[in-house]
């Protein structure tokens, strides 16, 4: 089911399950970065994941998700970053010389919490 969703950029929102759609969107970001970098080696391309950031991302989701979010916030606040802290990863990718087009030479990178992740599937 996921491989088909990867190809379906125009599907109706109600046909996608909530977390499947989120996971597919993240994978599409990584695939886009890889394809873009291979076609445009003169431009640095990095897919960036800031980590677990406290935002109002659930505000338009179904009621049961919003309620679960409200109940979980007191526990999550111990582990979540502020939006300002979450922006650090994006800024790191934009400003660090290690992510310049010259240093990447047409390769893409996936950066999570300011660390470059290894290519391939996790072991």
Secondary structure as the mmCIF struct_conf table of DSSP 4:
data_model
#
loop_
_struct_conf.conf_type_id
_struct_conf.id
_struct_conf.beg_label_comp_id
_struct_conf.beg_label_asym_id
_struct_conf.beg_label_seq_id
_struct_conf.end_label_comp_id
_struct_conf.end_label_asym_id
_struct_conf.end_label_seq_id
HELX_RH_AL_P HELX_RH_AL_P1 UNK A 2 UNK A 7
BEND BEND1 UNK A 9 UNK A 10
HELX_RH_3T_P HELX_RH_3T_P1 UNK A 13 UNK A 15
BEND BEND2 UNK A 16 UNK A 16
HELX_RH_AL_P HELX_RH_AL_P2 UNK A 18 UNK A 39
TURN_TY1_P TURN_TY1_P1 UNK A 41 UNK A 42
BEND BEND3 UNK A 43 UNK A 43
STRN STRN1 UNK A 46 UNK A 49
BEND BEND4 UNK A 52 UNK A 52
STRN STRN2 UNK A 53 UNK A 53
HELX_RH_3T_P HELX_RH_3T_P2 UNK A 57 UNK A 60
BEND BEND5 UNK A 61 UNK A 61
HELX_RH_AL_P HELX_RH_AL_P3 UNK A 63 UNK A 76
TURN_TY1_P TURN_TY1_P2 UNK A 77 UNK A 79
HELX_LH_PP_P HELX_LH_PP_P1 UNK A 80 UNK A 80
STRN STRN3 UNK A 81 UNK A 81
HELX_LH_PP_P HELX_LH_PP_P2 UNK A 82 UNK A 82
HELX_RH_AL_P HELX_RH_AL_P4 UNK A 83 UNK A 95
HELX_RH_3T_P HELX_RH_3T_P3 UNK A 97 UNK A 99
BEND BEND6 UNK A 100 UNK A 100
HELX_RH_AL_P HELX_RH_AL_P5 UNK A 101 UNK A 104
TURN_TY1_P TURN_TY1_P3 UNK A 105 UNK A 106
STRN STRN4 UNK A 109 UNK A 112
TURN_TY1_P TURN_TY1_P4 UNK A 113 UNK A 114
STRN STRN5 UNK A 115 UNK A 116
HELX_LH_PP_P HELX_LH_PP_P3 UNK A 117 UNK A 118
BEND BEND7 UNK A 119 UNK A 120
#
